[in-house]
Amino acid sequence: MQESPRLVGRDKSRGKDLYRIWISIRMPDFQRGDFIEYEDHKAEVISFDGKRIGLKNLESGHGLSVMWRDYGKIKIIARKHDVKTTSVTSKTPTSIQILHPDSYQPVDIDINDEISKLMIGNNVKVLEVEGILYILNKDQD
């Protein structure tokens, strides 16, 4: 947000200058639920306010905060409508196997803390970015 006051006249009765203030706001190109890349981190936009953008890392599930001054370093990689649903077909101690949502081929994904509680048969939301599938854990049971 940027303010730019401009002198537009003078109040003769009070002897004061009259200003008109112009406020310009740059709206972000993304919304909550969209997916971005920032400094080699692929993340989901969780929230944003006047100071920072709240992100959730797609690989680790950890939170990340980005200041608005770094907005130029953000690249949009997917929109929230690009998320697809598939099912878990197999689980080992180190990986979870799901069906690719388009080709129905099995895909192995390494387990992290966020997706470790998924069981065989669970439906999960996934996002494909540059040929890599990410499981989006939306409070799965």
Residue frames as a rotation matrix with the C-alpha (Angstrom) as fourth column:
MET 1
0.590 0.807 0.000 0.00
0.807 -0.590 0.000 0.00
0.000 0.000 -1.000 0.00
GLN 2
-0.609 -0.789 0.083 1.31
0.793 -0.608 0.034 3.40
0.023 0.087 0.996 -0.90
GLU 3
0.517 0.727 -0.452 -0.02
0.725 -0.653 -0.221 6.84
-0.455 -0.214 -0.864 0.03
SER 4
-0.590 -0.684 0.430 0.71
0.803 -0.552 0.223 9.94
0.085 0.477 0.875 -1.99
PRO 5
0.228 0.675 -0.702 -0.71
0.672 -0.631 -0.388 13.25
-0.705 -0.383 -0.597 -0.73
ARG 6
-0.471 -0.313 0.825 -1.17
0.835 -0.460 0.302 16.03
0.284 0.831 0.478 -3.28
LEU 7
-0.658 0.189 -0.729 -1.76
0.257 -0.853 -0.454 19.69
-0.707 -0.486 0.513 -2.63
VAL 8
-0.351 0.616 0.705 -5.04
0.928 0.131 0.348 20.69
0.121 0.777 -0.618 -4.28
GLY 9
0.218 0.428 0.877 -5.65
0.319 -0.881 0.351 24.14
0.923 0.203 -0.328 -2.80
ARG 10
-0.871 -0.466 -0.155 -5.71
0.324 -0.309 -0.894 26.33
0.369 -0.829 0.420 0.29
ASP 11
0.193 0.911 -0.363 -8.46
0.932 -0.055 0.358 26.98
0.306 -0.408 -0.860 2.82
LYS 12
-0.314 -0.359 0.879 -8.50
0.284 -0.919 -0.274 30.78
0.906 0.164 0.390 2.94
SER 13
0.580 0.616 0.533 -10.60
-0.316 -0.434 0.844 31.02
0.751 -0.658 -0.057 6.11
ARG 14
0.973 -0.230 0.003 -8.26
0.100 0.437 0.894 28.83
-0.207 -0.870 0.448 8.19
GLY 15
0.513 -0.823 -0.242 -5.04
-0.856 -0.512 -0.076 29.48
-0.061 0.246 -0.967 6.29
LYS 16
-0.053 -0.507 0.860 -4.26
-0.356 0.814 0.458 25.78
-0.933 -0.282 -0.224 5.81
ASP 17
-0.656 -0.248 -0.713 -3.31
-0.755 0.207 0.623 23.78
-0.007 0.946 -0.323 2.75
LEU 18
0.454 0.814 0.362 -5.85
-0.696 0.578 -0.426 21.26
-0.555 -0.058 0.830 1.40
TYR 19
-0.676 -0.724 -0.139 -4.52
-0.690 0.556 0.463 17.88
-0.257 0.409 -0.875 0.38
ARG 20
0.652 0.717 -0.249 -6.06
-0.757 0.632 -0.165 15.02
0.039 0.295 0.955 -1.52
ILE 21
-0.269 -0.749 0.605 -4.56
-0.736 0.565 0.373 11.67
-0.622 -0.345 -0.703 -0.59
TRP 22
0.404 0.273 -0.873 -4.21
-0.809 0.552 -0.201 8.95
0.427 0.788 0.444 -3.22
ILE 23
-0.014 -0.364 0.931 -3.87
-0.699 0.669 0.251 5.41
-0.715 -0.648 -0.263 -1.93
SER 24
0.224 0.026 -0.974 -2.67
-0.861 0.474 -0.185 2.68
0.457 0.880 0.128 -4.25
ILE 25
0.202 -0.057 0.978 -2.89
-0.653 0.736 0.178 -0.98
-0.730 -0.675 0.111 -3.31
ARG 26
-0.373 -0.344 -0.862 -1.23
-0.855 0.487 0.176 -3.85
0.359 0.803 -0.476 -5.17
MET 27
0.557 0.652 0.515 -3.40
-0.772 0.635 0.031 -6.95
-0.307 -0.414 0.857 -4.89
PRO 28
-0.438 -0.765 0.472 -1.63
-0.511 0.644 0.569 -10.32
-0.740 0.009 -0.673 -4.94
ASP 29
-0.354 0.223 -0.908 -1.98
-0.883 0.241 0.403 -12.64
0.309 0.945 0.111 -7.93
PHE 30
-0.704 0.048 -0.708 -2.84
0.118 0.992 -0.050 -15.56
0.700 -0.119 -0.704 -5.65
GLN 31
0.258 0.820 0.510 -5.58
-0.705 -0.201 0.680 -16.54
0.661 -0.535 0.526 -3.20
ARG 32
-0.194 -0.218 0.957 -5.72
-0.860 0.506 -0.059 -18.76
-0.471 -0.835 -0.286 -0.15
GLY 33
0.510 0.364 0.779 -5.35
-0.107 0.926 -0.362 -22.35
-0.853 0.102 0.511 -1.31
ASP 34
0.911 -0.290 -0.293 -3.17
-0.315 -0.031 -0.949 -21.54
0.267 0.956 -0.120 -4.34
PHE 35
0.704 -0.705 0.083 0.34
0.557 0.621 0.552 -22.99
-0.441 -0.342 0.830 -4.65
ILE 36
0.895 -0.442 -0.062 3.52
-0.423 -0.797 -0.432 -21.00
0.142 0.412 -0.900 -5.06
GLU 37
0.484 -0.847 -0.221 7.27
0.814 0.529 -0.241 -21.44
0.320 -0.063 0.945 -5.27
TYR 38
0.876 -0.271 0.398 9.51
-0.369 -0.909 0.193 -19.29
0.310 -0.316 -0.897 -3.10
GLU 39
0.067 -0.969 0.237 13.28
-0.996 -0.077 -0.034 -19.84
0.051 -0.234 -0.971 -2.88
ASP 40
-0.616 -0.319 -0.720 13.07
-0.477 0.879 0.019 -23.51
0.627 0.355 -0.694 -3.95
HIS 41
-0.858 0.467 0.215 10.18
0.024 0.454 -0.891 -24.16
-0.514 -0.759 -0.401 -1.52
LYS 42
-0.642 0.766 -0.042 6.94
-0.028 0.032 0.999 -25.34
0.767 0.642 0.001 -3.06
ALA 43
-0.928 0.260 -0.266 4.13
0.275 -0.001 -0.961 -24.33
-0.250 -0.966 -0.071 -0.72
GLU 44
-0.125 0.963 0.239 0.40
0.848 -0.021 0.529 -23.76
0.514 0.269 -0.814 -0.31
VAL 45
-0.719 -0.010 0.695 -0.84
-0.191 -0.958 -0.212 -20.28
0.668 -0.286 0.687 0.60
ILE 46
-0.472 0.508 -0.721 -2.55
0.839 0.509 -0.191 -20.67
0.270 -0.695 -0.667 3.97
SER 47
0.588 0.629 -0.508 -3.11
0.748 -0.662 0.046 -17.01
-0.308 -0.407 -0.860 4.88
PHE 48
-0.471 -0.747 0.470 -1.96
0.777 -0.603 -0.180 -13.49
0.418 0.280 0.864 4.25
ASP 49
0.561 0.559 -0.610 -2.38
0.765 -0.633 0.124 -10.15
-0.317 -0.536 -0.782 5.95
GLY 50
0.995 -0.086 0.045 -0.84
-0.063 -0.926 -0.372 -6.70
0.074 0.368 -0.927 5.72
LYS 51
0.430 -0.889 0.156 2.62
-0.795 -0.292 0.531 -7.85
-0.427 -0.353 -0.833 6.82
ARG 52
-0.643 -0.745 0.177 3.26
-0.626 0.645 0.438 -11.42
-0.440 0.171 -0.881 5.71
ILE 53
0.212 0.596 -0.775 2.13
-0.851 0.503 0.154 -14.42
0.481 0.626 0.614 3.69
GLY 54
-0.040 -0.157 0.987 1.61
-0.761 0.645 0.072 -17.70
-0.647 -0.748 -0.145 5.57
LEU 55
0.090 -0.047 -0.995 2.68
-0.866 0.489 -0.102 -20.81
0.491 0.871 0.003 3.66
LYS 56
0.519 0.000 0.855 2.69
-0.501 0.810 0.304 -24.57
-0.693 -0.586 0.421 4.25
ASN 57
-0.420 -0.803 -0.422 5.56
-0.859 0.202 0.470 -26.47
-0.292 0.560 -0.775 2.66
LEU 58
0.512 0.682 -0.521 4.28
-0.831 0.547 -0.100 -29.25
0.217 0.485 0.847 0.36
GLU 59
0.015 -0.593 -0.805 7.18
-0.252 0.777 -0.577 -31.62
0.968 0.212 -0.137 1.07
SER 60
-0.824 -0.474 -0.311 7.55
0.179 0.304 -0.936 -31.34
0.538 -0.826 -0.166 4.84
GLY 61
0.163 0.962 -0.218 4.23
0.719 0.036 0.694 -29.83
0.676 -0.270 -0.686 5.94
HIS 62
-0.308 -0.357 -0.882 6.03
0.894 -0.425 -0.140 -27.19
-0.325 -0.832 0.450 8.01
GLY 63
0.771 0.625 -0.120 4.85
0.582 -0.769 -0.265 -23.59
-0.258 0.135 -0.957 8.14
LEU 64
-0.438 -0.859 0.265 6.74
0.895 -0.390 0.217 -20.78
-0.083 0.332 0.940 6.46
SER 65
0.573 0.593 -0.566 6.24
0.550 -0.790 -0.271 -17.03
-0.608 -0.156 -0.778 6.60
VAL 66
-0.335 -0.631 0.700 7.20
0.939 -0.288 0.190 -14.63
0.082 0.720 0.689 3.80
MET 67
-0.271 0.170 -0.947 7.24
0.333 -0.907 -0.258 -10.85
-0.903 -0.386 0.189 4.12
TRP 68
0.733 0.660 0.164 5.47
0.408 -0.234 -0.882 -8.80
-0.544 0.714 -0.441 1.44
ARG 69
0.429 -0.633 -0.644 8.76
-0.677 -0.697 0.234 -7.14
-0.598 0.336 -0.728 0.46
ASP 70
-0.663 -0.668 0.337 9.75
-0.322 0.662 0.677 -10.55
-0.675 0.340 -0.654 -1.00
TYR 71
0.343 0.926 0.158 6.60
-0.169 0.226 -0.959 -10.71
-0.924 0.303 0.234 -3.16
GLY 72
0.452 -0.217 -0.865 8.68
-0.880 -0.264 -0.394 -10.39
-0.143 0.940 -0.311 -6.34
LYS 73
-0.644 -0.764 -0.031 10.42
-0.764 0.642 0.063 -13.70
-0.028 0.064 -0.998 -5.57
ILE 74
-0.308 0.629 0.714 7.13
-0.194 0.693 -0.694 -15.63
-0.931 -0.352 -0.091 -5.50
LYS 75
-0.776 0.095 -0.624 6.08
-0.613 0.118 0.781 -17.66
0.148 0.988 -0.034 -8.53
ILE 76
0.143 0.900 0.411 2.61
-0.824 0.339 -0.454 -19.19
-0.548 -0.274 0.790 -8.85
ILE 77
-0.853 -0.509 -0.119 2.87
-0.499 0.725 0.476 -22.88
-0.156 0.465 -0.872 -9.77
ALA 78
-0.712 0.682 -0.166 -0.77
0.499 0.659 0.562 -24.04
0.493 0.317 -0.810 -9.44
ARG 79
-0.473 0.676 0.565 -4.23
-0.698 -0.679 0.228 -22.85
0.537 -0.287 0.793 -8.48
LYS 80
-0.613 0.241 0.752 -6.50
-0.604 0.470 -0.643 -24.46
-0.509 -0.849 -0.143 -5.89
HIS 81
0.513 0.852 -0.108 -8.75
-0.712 0.351 -0.608 -25.85
-0.480 0.388 0.786 -8.64
ASP 82
0.100 -0.577 -0.811 -5.79
-0.806 0.431 -0.406 -27.96
0.584 0.694 -0.421 -9.90
VAL 83
-0.611 -0.284 0.739 -6.05
-0.733 0.555 -0.393 -30.25
-0.299 -0.782 -0.547 -6.84
LYS 84
-0.061 0.543 -0.837 -7.27
-0.649 0.616 0.447 -33.78
0.759 0.570 0.315 -7.67
THR 85
0.257 0.236 0.937 -8.48
-0.900 0.412 0.143 -36.70
-0.352 -0.880 0.318 -5.58
THR 86
-0.024 -0.280 -0.960 -7.04
-0.541 0.811 -0.223 -40.22
0.841 0.514 -0.171 -5.60
SER 87
0.884 0.394 0.252 -6.74
-0.426 0.455 0.782 -43.15
0.194 -0.798 0.570 -3.21
VAL 88
-0.116 -0.903 0.414 -3.99
-0.975 0.184 0.127 -44.80
-0.190 -0.389 -0.902 -1.17
THR 89
0.605 0.348 -0.716 -3.31
-0.601 0.790 -0.123 -48.30
0.523 0.505 0.687 -2.52
SER 90
0.508 -0.514 -0.691 -0.37
0.585 0.795 -0.160 -49.48
0.632 -0.323 0.704 -0.42
LYS 91
0.727 -0.315 0.610 1.68
-0.583 -0.752 0.307 -48.44
0.361 -0.579 -0.731 2.59
THR 92
0.340 -0.714 -0.612 5.14
0.616 0.661 -0.429 -49.46
0.711 -0.231 0.664 3.76
PRO 93
0.426 -0.206 -0.881 7.16
0.833 -0.291 0.471 -48.06
-0.353 -0.934 0.047 6.69
THR 94
-0.487 -0.750 -0.447 8.96
0.479 -0.658 0.581 -45.64
-0.730 0.069 0.680 4.35
SER 95
-0.973 0.119 -0.197 6.48
-0.229 -0.576 0.785 -44.86
-0.020 0.809 0.588 1.56
ILE 96
-0.107 0.983 0.146 2.84
-0.042 0.143 -0.989 -44.57
-0.993 -0.112 0.026 0.57
GLN 97
-0.930 -0.130 0.344 1.64
0.316 0.200 0.928 -45.72
-0.189 0.971 -0.144 -2.83
ILE 98
-0.090 0.913 -0.397 -1.21
-0.147 -0.406 -0.902 -43.86
-0.985 -0.023 0.171 -4.52
LEU 99
0.081 0.197 0.977 -2.79
0.922 0.359 -0.149 -44.02
-0.380 0.912 -0.153 -7.95
HIS 100
-0.928 -0.351 -0.128 -1.89
0.254 -0.845 0.471 -41.21
-0.274 0.404 0.873 -10.32
PRO 101
-0.252 0.932 -0.261 -5.14
0.014 -0.266 -0.964 -39.25
-0.968 -0.247 0.055 -10.74
ASP 102
0.191 0.312 -0.931 -4.89
-0.873 -0.381 -0.306 -39.09
-0.450 0.871 0.200 -14.55
SER 103
-0.211 -0.382 -0.900 -3.02
-0.836 0.548 -0.037 -42.22
0.507 0.744 -0.435 -15.69
TYR 104
0.774 0.557 0.302 -4.01
-0.622 0.577 0.529 -44.51
0.120 -0.597 0.793 -12.76
GLN 105
0.250 -0.792 -0.557 -0.42
0.111 0.595 -0.796 -45.75
0.962 0.137 0.236 -12.56
PRO 106
0.790 0.005 -0.614 0.92
0.608 0.125 0.784 -46.48
0.081 -0.992 0.095 -9.04
VAL 107
0.253 -0.694 0.674 3.18
-0.078 -0.709 -0.701 -43.75
0.964 0.125 -0.233 -7.62
ASP 108
0.270 -0.264 -0.926 5.36
0.909 0.386 0.155 -44.11
0.317 -0.884 0.344 -4.50
ILE 109
0.394 -0.116 0.912 5.68
-0.187 -0.981 -0.044 -41.10
0.900 -0.153 -0.408 -2.19
ASP 110
-0.593 -0.684 -0.425 8.05
0.345 0.261 -0.902 -40.92
0.728 -0.681 0.081 0.80
ILE 111
0.438 0.769 -0.465 6.30
0.735 -0.008 0.678 -40.72
0.518 -0.639 -0.569 4.15
ASN 112
-0.674 -0.526 0.518 6.60
0.016 -0.712 -0.702 -37.62
0.738 -0.466 0.488 6.32
ASP 113
-0.942 0.261 -0.213 4.90
0.242 0.084 -0.967 -36.76
-0.234 -0.962 -0.143 9.62
GLU 114
-0.570 0.750 -0.336 1.97
-0.728 -0.651 -0.217 -35.10
-0.382 0.121 0.916 7.87
ILE 115
0.117 0.637 -0.762 0.90
-0.914 0.370 0.169 -38.15
0.389 0.676 0.626 5.87
SER 116
-0.818 -0.560 -0.132 2.05
-0.465 0.779 -0.421 -40.96
0.338 -0.283 -0.898 8.15
LYS 117
-0.645 0.621 0.444 -1.47
-0.301 0.327 -0.896 -41.57
-0.702 -0.712 -0.024 9.52
LEU 118
0.011 0.641 -0.768 -3.01
-0.999 -0.024 -0.035 -42.26
-0.041 0.767 0.640 6.12
MET 119
-0.265 -0.007 0.964 -4.27
-0.266 0.962 -0.066 -45.80
-0.927 -0.274 -0.257 5.66
ILE 120
-0.985 -0.039 0.166 -4.89
0.134 0.429 0.893 -48.02
-0.106 0.903 -0.417 2.62
GLY 121
-0.285 0.930 0.234 -8.19
0.945 0.231 0.233 -47.05
0.162 0.287 -0.944 1.02
ASN 122
0.011 0.250 -0.968 -8.15
0.499 -0.840 -0.211 -43.42
-0.866 -0.481 -0.134 2.19
ASN 123
0.538 0.144 0.830 -9.04
0.794 -0.418 -0.442 -40.83
0.283 0.897 -0.339 -0.42
VAL 124
-0.020 -0.639 -0.769 -6.46
0.660 -0.586 0.470 -38.06
-0.751 -0.498 0.433 -0.56
LYS 125
0.966 0.219 -0.139 -6.11
0.069 -0.731 -0.679 -34.77
-0.250 0.646 -0.721 -2.36
VAL 126
0.090 -0.969 0.230 -3.00
0.756 0.217 0.617 -34.51
-0.648 0.118 0.753 -4.51
LEU 127
0.807 0.014 -0.590 -1.30
-0.302 -0.849 -0.433 -31.85
-0.507 0.528 -0.681 -6.58
GLU 128
0.451 -0.677 0.582 1.03
0.838 0.545 -0.016 -32.53
-0.306 0.495 0.813 -9.50
VAL 129
0.837 -0.317 -0.447 3.82
-0.349 -0.937 0.011 -30.00
-0.422 0.147 -0.895 -10.02
GLU 130
0.133 -0.820 -0.557 6.50
-0.991 -0.093 -0.100 -30.59
0.030 0.565 -0.825 -12.65
GLY 131
0.074 -0.015 -0.997 5.68
-0.440 0.897 -0.046 -34.31
0.895 0.442 0.059 -12.76
ILE 132
-0.884 -0.369 -0.286 5.91
0.108 0.435 -0.894 -34.76
0.454 -0.821 -0.345 -8.97
LEU 133
0.167 0.983 -0.076 2.81
0.212 0.039 0.976 -35.63
0.963 -0.179 -0.202 -6.92
TYR 134
-0.887 -0.327 0.325 2.33
-0.214 -0.332 -0.919 -34.03
0.409 -0.885 0.225 -3.50
ILE 135
-0.198 0.824 -0.530 -0.23
0.788 0.456 0.413 -35.33
0.582 -0.336 -0.740 -1.00
LEU 136
-0.548 0.140 0.825 -2.19
-0.367 -0.926 -0.087 -32.50
0.751 -0.351 0.559 0.59
ASN 137
-0.653 0.270 -0.707 -3.21
0.675 0.632 -0.382 -33.50
0.344 -0.727 -0.595 4.08
LYS 138
-0.514 0.591 0.622 -6.54
-0.439 -0.804 0.402 -31.79
0.737 -0.066 0.672 4.79
ASP 139
-0.423 0.290 0.859 -7.30
-0.872 0.129 -0.473 -33.34
-0.248 -0.948 0.198 8.20
GLN 140
-0.138 0.292 -0.946 -7.62
-0.575 0.754 0.317 -36.86
0.806 0.588 0.065 6.80
ASP 141
0.271 0.246 0.931 -9.00
-0.910 0.381 0.164 -39.63
-0.314 -0.891 0.327 9.05
